[in-house]
Amino acid sequence: MTKTSSKFLAACVVLAMFGSAQAADNLSKGARADGSSKGEGSSYGAVIDGDAATAWTPAGDAGESVCVKWDSSKTVGAVVIKEIGDNVTAWRVEDRNGSKVKALAEGTTLGSAATAEFEPLSSKKICVVVVSAKGKPAIAELETYASKP
């Protein structure tokens, strides 16, 4: 077996054992979460718990946000937003480093999942703002990556 083929075989074994590299690269794992408000029985931590059956629901329908934050800066270039249901009609991803707020991406519906890609940047806090919704939003996961997953 050549050196190249043994490296390929080792990579295949790792992927077979642990799934895709995407799961290991989710920067939201081990992070903390906060936001603008929580609906009754809701938790900010639901967006980083890895469980698509739990969700953050805000007190209101629009203008609410949920964030992933770290103690030290991370390089972030993509966000995957997973929604239970299909109530979000407009959303925005923001970098909130200190008092500075920078819009990174925006879109309309989320559906079961939407991916926002942007120029990678160093950040301690990435937020998703529900700009508008046709009912109570339920954000199940907010995954963050250094680049497109």
Secondary structure, DSSP 8 states (H G I E B T S, - for coil): --HHHHHHHHHHHHHHHH--HHHHH-TTTT-EEEES---TT--GGGGGSS-TT--B--SSSSSEEEEEEEEEEEEEEEEEEEESSS-EEEEEEEEEETTEEEEEEEES--TTEEEEEEEEEEEEEEEEEEEEESS---EEEEEEESS--
